[in-house]
Amino acid sequence: MSPNPKEKEAILRIIDSIDARDDDYCAHEFNVYRWLVAYGNNEEEAAKALKRHLNIRKTIDLNSFVDRVELEEDELNKYVPIDVIGQNHPDENKVLMFERTGKIDISGLVDNVLMMESVHQKVVEAERKTGRQSGGLFVMDLDGISFSPKLISVLTGPYRIMWGTLFDHYPQLLQKIIIVNAPSFVNVLHQACSPFLPDDYKEKIVITSESAVDAIQKHVDKGFLPSDLGGEMERKTSLPSAPFPKMNKKEEKEKVNLVAISVPAGKYVIQKFEWKKGDEIEFFLNNESSFHYFMFHSEEDTKDMESWREMTVGCERPALSQVDSWKYTVPLDGFYFIRYGNHNSWYFSTTVNTNHFIYNENGEKIALTPIETFTI
């Protein structure tokens, strides 16, 4: 569906309200149209969310990911491979995605912005080629999934947060979600997932007990399907090549010497650091209950959060059974504020175990002490 004349005017108003006329992302009309539709034609809310997304795109340079090897060699792809196959039919311009969900170590799931950015870029390519709105056709194969109380806790925890974050930054990107090889307990799974699905997405889900081969051919031409899905393409779909690595949590904490931070109910605890462009910081994080995690930058040493710039995809983080770690190359000189939020709780504090390290010229890992830690 393409925007009508009134919607085109609304799109221009949104772009002008955030001063994005020269932005490459906004130059593609369908990109902005997706935000307008996702926010029920509320231009103010759509503009606010889009502005945040544009900042993230610039901060982590999402536009250049199409030229990077990370999309092919992303570490997460070993554990949660999602095949972005391409066009689904000669007469349609949807982008086919396939995941063997039932084969994944689902307890280790984390967010995967790179995957959604890859889909987004293929969708934009299809739209520019055809002049019609495109979107993802996501097939989730549940073959091999088994029921357990842990599965429900994962779906309502990490899985909810992962997809919620991706929906926040890529609204209206998926046009249809087809769940195949659905087990007899699929209604329980659906009830667990429904609360965090946007209303418009609930209408896009098709659930069937049919096999992947039988179900998918109703939506995808054989000429655009991998051979193991009954198609004519030489390629095959991916399987997880490794389970998520696991380590004893006590050993992990002792190995990196994590520092406990208590976050009161309804409050933020903020760590302030001063870093230089090019510094490589190693982050370590462990939490036994969910909390909200954001990192901001400011050229000035100020506690005015309105003046801070969001530097990562801030989101709710689920309880982690392991210590999470990642490396971050500092893009700008200045002050960095890491904010831990506990706004889901009215009464109880939550504890976040964390530490940050930098390597000196001799390759030695040195723990970084915040300039200041304060509560708001």
Legacy VTK file of the C-alpha trace (Angstrom):
# vtk DataFile Version 3.0
C-alpha trace
ASCII
DATASET POLYDATA
POINTS 376 float
0.000 0.000 0.000
1.295 3.441 -0.891
0.597 6.689 1.021
-2.336 8.749 -0.218
-2.015 12.544 -0.805
-2.935 13.409 2.804
-0.448 10.885 4.148
2.237 12.277 1.841
1.641 15.711 3.355
1.880 14.207 6.848
5.167 12.525 5.916
6.623 15.873 4.850
5.432 17.501 8.082
7.119 14.769 10.119
10.379 15.188 8.196
10.298 18.973 8.594
9.479 18.775 12.306
12.735 16.877 12.968
14.773 18.796 10.375
15.496 15.665 8.334
15.029 16.867 4.733
18.648 15.983 3.935
18.631 12.613 5.701
19.127 9.627 3.354
16.800 7.424 5.410
13.965 9.968 5.234
14.556 10.564 1.519
12.883 7.173 0.998
9.189 7.971 1.510
8.159 4.463 2.587
10.603 4.581 5.526
8.772 7.526 7.084
5.382 6.108 6.065
6.021 3.018 8.206
6.457 5.221 11.293
3.293 7.178 10.501
1.232 3.976 10.197
2.807 2.374 13.275
1.802 5.357 15.426
-1.767 5.493 14.159
-1.215 8.686 12.125
-0.130 10.543 15.272
2.475 12.773 13.662
3.943 14.066 16.909
4.557 10.594 18.366
5.828 9.246 15.039
8.262 12.157 14.718
9.533 11.688 18.265
10.208 7.962 17.734
11.698 8.497 14.280
14.057 11.186 15.582
15.369 8.752 18.198
15.885 6.067 15.538
17.745 8.483 13.237
20.082 9.346 16.087
20.817 5.648 16.644
21.386 5.114 12.902
23.940 7.914 12.914
25.575 6.933 16.198
26.254 3.300 15.280
26.464 4.001 11.523
23.688 1.614 10.483
23.588 2.998 6.941
27.028 1.556 6.197
26.261 -1.940 7.502
25.279 -3.029 3.993
28.962 -2.788 3.056
30.285 -4.527 6.133
31.185 -8.152 6.732
29.406 -8.093 10.107
26.113 -8.977 8.433
27.656 -12.228 7.197
30.044 -12.918 10.067
28.040 -11.615 13.011
28.878 -13.761 16.059
25.196 -14.144 16.930
24.518 -15.798 13.562
26.235 -18.974 14.803
23.615 -19.375 17.501
20.491 -17.778 15.964
20.787 -17.971 12.179
17.998 -16.181 10.340
18.212 -16.591 6.567
17.274 -13.406 4.715
16.607 -15.145 1.401
15.187 -12.369 -0.771
12.184 -11.853 -3.035
9.292 -14.249 -2.449
7.495 -14.257 -5.823
7.908 -12.827 -9.353
4.676 -10.850 -8.933
5.305 -9.697 -5.361
8.087 -7.802 -3.628
8.111 -9.197 -0.100
11.457 -10.210 1.424
11.519 -13.822 2.639
13.128 -14.598 6.017
13.403 -18.088 7.510
14.360 -19.201 11.013
14.516 -22.718 12.440
13.241 -21.493 15.802
12.751 -24.988 17.190
16.453 -25.787 16.732
17.743 -22.699 18.544
19.036 -22.583 22.102
16.308 -20.051 22.809
17.474 -19.422 26.385
20.452 -17.495 25.036
18.576 -15.069 22.823
19.597 -11.421 22.679
18.654 -8.592 20.365
19.833 -8.667 16.750
19.678 -5.224 15.208
22.021 -6.245 12.393
19.554 -8.859 11.134
16.665 -6.373 11.031
18.840 -3.769 9.353
19.699 -6.321 6.659
15.986 -6.961 6.090
15.264 -3.233 6.072
17.858 -2.604 3.370
16.471 -5.406 1.190
12.948 -4.031 1.677
14.064 -0.555 0.601
15.814 -2.049 -2.425
12.593 -3.836 -3.449
10.545 -0.654 -2.974
12.882 1.409 -5.091
12.803 -1.235 -7.789
9.009 -1.627 -7.944
7.686 1.668 -6.561
5.447 -0.337 -4.226
5.654 -0.829 -0.466
7.499 -3.968 0.536
8.006 -5.788 3.832
9.336 -8.941 5.391
7.683 -12.357 5.131
9.043 -14.106 8.224
8.699 -17.906 8.501
9.399 -19.448 11.925
9.786 -23.226 11.941
8.981 -24.664 15.397
10.011 -28.218 14.494
11.964 -29.622 17.443
10.680 -27.222 20.090
9.715 -28.828 23.395
7.529 -27.459 26.157
8.939 -26.523 29.567
8.308 -23.842 32.196
11.682 -22.357 31.196
10.407 -21.839 27.646
7.541 -19.656 28.892
9.871 -17.594 31.088
12.196 -17.029 28.131
9.333 -16.019 25.819
8.006 -13.504 28.338
11.510 -12.297 29.206
14.416 -12.166 26.707
12.287 -13.002 23.653
9.715 -10.309 24.529
12.414 -7.710 25.043
14.318 -8.667 21.889
11.327 -8.367 19.575
9.915 -5.372 21.442
13.150 -3.471 20.848
13.239 -4.454 17.187
9.598 -3.446 16.678
10.425 -0.088 18.293
13.145 0.632 15.733
11.701 -1.164 12.703
7.928 -0.596 12.836
5.772 -2.098 10.109
8.785 -3.848 8.593
7.251 -7.346 8.697
4.108 -7.811 6.583
3.407 -11.389 7.599
4.701 -13.904 10.170
4.064 -17.570 9.351
4.613 -20.106 12.138
4.947 -23.662 10.802
5.238 -27.074 12.487
3.235 -25.580 15.356
3.062 -28.057 18.279
-0.083 -28.959 20.197
0.827 -26.458 22.939
1.128 -23.539 20.484
-1.877 -21.779 22.086
0.079 -21.520 25.340
2.997 -19.959 23.459
0.673 -17.572 21.632
-0.919 -16.421 24.896
2.543 -15.809 26.344
3.654 -13.746 23.340
0.450 -11.832 22.520
0.775 -9.133 25.211
4.011 -7.742 23.741
2.966 -7.877 20.082
1.711 -4.613 18.536
-1.993 -4.898 17.661
-1.317 -4.609 13.926
1.156 -7.502 14.080
-1.334 -9.821 15.774
-3.403 -9.690 12.577
-0.378 -10.625 10.464
0.389 -13.953 12.171
-0.512 -17.243 10.512
-0.116 -20.391 12.638
-0.217 -23.869 11.106
0.813 -27.397 12.057
1.832 -28.024 8.443
5.478 -28.699 7.659
7.694 -25.876 6.435
7.799 -27.347 2.919
4.010 -27.633 2.622
3.114 -24.306 4.229
5.718 -22.037 2.735
4.964 -22.897 -0.889
1.536 -21.262 -0.499
3.300 -17.942 -0.033
6.581 -18.258 -1.929
7.319 -19.231 -5.538
9.510 -22.362 -5.897
12.004 -20.410 -7.944
12.724 -18.226 -4.906
12.980 -21.040 -2.328
16.066 -22.933 -1.084
16.182 -26.599 -2.075
15.591 -27.920 1.465
12.268 -26.043 1.514
11.116 -27.665 -1.717
12.439 -24.903 -3.941
14.664 -24.645 -6.985
17.495 -22.589 -5.486
20.810 -24.365 -4.901
21.289 -22.790 -1.460
19.972 -24.316 1.738
18.731 -22.754 4.958
20.970 -22.493 8.008
21.041 -24.445 11.231
22.619 -23.225 14.474
26.271 -24.250 14.301
26.797 -23.999 18.052
24.834 -23.725 21.286
25.189 -20.545 23.287
28.433 -20.735 25.289
27.808 -21.253 28.987
30.060 -20.708 31.964
29.599 -21.058 35.661
28.146 -17.713 36.807
30.260 -17.621 39.988
33.434 -18.228 37.983
32.469 -15.511 35.499
31.867 -12.925 38.231
35.157 -13.763 39.959
37.029 -13.687 36.657
36.036 -10.087 35.840
35.537 -8.723 39.380
32.053 -7.260 38.934
30.863 -4.394 41.106
27.299 -4.483 42.482
25.062 -1.449 41.922
21.756 -1.250 43.785
19.041 0.570 41.822
16.116 1.728 44.013
12.528 1.198 42.866
11.374 3.871 40.445
14.844 5.438 40.192
17.854 5.734 37.900
21.438 5.099 38.983
23.917 6.751 36.620
27.659 6.194 36.228
29.672 9.041 34.681
32.895 8.426 32.750
35.138 10.625 30.619
36.483 8.804 27.561
38.456 9.781 24.483
37.656 9.024 20.852
39.256 5.720 19.839
39.359 4.235 23.355
38.250 0.591 23.330
36.128 -0.142 26.375
35.147 -3.657 27.411
31.777 -3.860 29.169
30.699 -6.627 31.558
27.152 -6.917 32.867
25.078 -9.352 34.883
21.617 -8.902 36.369
19.209 -11.320 38.021
16.115 -9.234 37.305
15.193 -7.006 34.387
16.132 -3.328 34.228
16.460 -0.557 31.625
19.910 0.155 30.214
20.937 3.271 28.285
24.218 4.977 27.451
24.437 8.681 26.642
27.118 11.160 25.571
27.619 14.843 26.288
30.443 17.198 25.361
29.705 19.079 28.581
29.824 17.766 32.118
26.123 18.159 32.878
23.396 16.206 34.652
20.715 17.621 32.350
19.496 14.403 30.719
17.593 16.345 28.070
20.923 17.496 26.635
22.444 14.006 26.504
22.652 12.089 23.229
21.674 8.394 23.200
24.669 6.348 22.023
23.356 2.777 21.984
20.000 1.103 21.393
18.674 1.661 24.886
16.164 -0.920 26.051
14.955 -3.138 28.845
17.430 -5.927 29.515
16.149 -9.309 30.727
17.510 -11.211 33.692
20.731 -12.902 32.606
21.973 -16.240 33.867
25.446 -15.431 32.529
27.782 -12.461 32.439
27.223 -10.499 29.232
30.246 -8.789 27.672
31.018 -6.680 24.622
33.597 -4.198 23.337
32.824 -0.610 22.426
35.025 1.769 20.450
34.441 5.291 21.746
33.263 7.477 18.822
33.580 10.926 20.431
35.564 12.693 23.139
33.484 13.648 26.133
31.434 12.442 29.060
29.531 9.146 28.929
26.590 8.447 31.219
25.499 4.836 31.735
21.969 4.803 33.130
20.450 1.845 34.998
16.688 2.173 35.438
14.326 0.316 37.788
11.004 1.882 36.799
9.144 -1.433 36.529
9.243 -1.802 40.300
7.263 0.182 42.877
8.765 -1.343 46.015
11.883 -3.428 45.424
15.388 -2.418 44.406
17.322 -4.403 41.824
21.029 -5.215 41.682
23.144 -4.838 38.570
26.640 -6.343 38.586
28.919 -4.484 36.199
32.415 -3.306 35.390
34.263 -1.568 32.552
37.834 -2.082 31.418
40.334 -0.427 29.091
43.566 -1.888 27.731
46.803 0.050 28.098
49.703 0.129 25.622
51.084 -3.109 27.110
47.801 -4.917 26.581
46.986 -4.956 30.287
43.315 -4.762 31.256
42.623 -1.911 33.674
39.316 -1.476 35.509
37.701 1.927 35.029
36.323 3.781 38.042
33.390 6.135 37.361
34.078 9.819 37.964
30.765 9.873 39.799
27.811 7.624 40.520
24.523 9.348 41.308
20.809 8.560 41.682
17.921 10.431 40.089
LINES 1 377
376 0 1 2 3 4 5 6 7 8 9 10 11 12 13 14 15 16 17 18 19 20 21 22 23 24 25 26 27 28 29 30 31 32 33 34 35 36 37 38 39 40 41 42 43 44 45 46 47 48 49 50 51 52 53 54 55 56 57 58 59 60 61 62 63 64 65 66 67 68 69 70 71 72 73 74 75 76 77 78 79 80 81 82 83 84 85 86 87 88 89 90 91 92 93 94 95 96 97 98 99 100 101 102 103 104 105 106 107 108 109 110 111 112 113 114 115 116 117 118 119 120 121 122 123 124 125 126 127 128 129 130 131 132 133 134 135 136 137 138 139 140 141 142 143 144 145 146 147 148 149 150 151 152 153 154 155 156 157 158 159 160 161 162 163 164 165 166 167 168 169 170 171 172 173 174 175 176 177 178 179 180 181 182 183 184 185 186 187 188 189 190 191 192 193 194 195 196 197 198 199 200 201 202 203 204 205 206 207 208 209 210 211 212 213 214 215 216 217 218 219 220 221 222 223 224 225 226 227 228 229 230 231 232 233 234 235 236 237 238 239 240 241 242 243 244 245 246 247 248 249 250 251 252 253 254 255 256 257 258 259 260 261 262 263 264 265 266 267 268 269 270 271 272 273 274 275 276 277 278 279 280 281 282 283 284 285 286 287 288 289 290 291 292 293 294 295 296 297 298 299 300 301 302 303 304 305 306 307 308 309 310 311 312 313 314 315 316 317 318 319 320 321 322 323 324 325 326 327 328 329 330 331 332 333 334 335 336 337 338 339 340 341 342 343 344 345 346 347 348 349 350 351 352 353 354 355 356 357 358 359 360 361 362 363 364 365 366 367 368 369 370 371 372 373 374 375
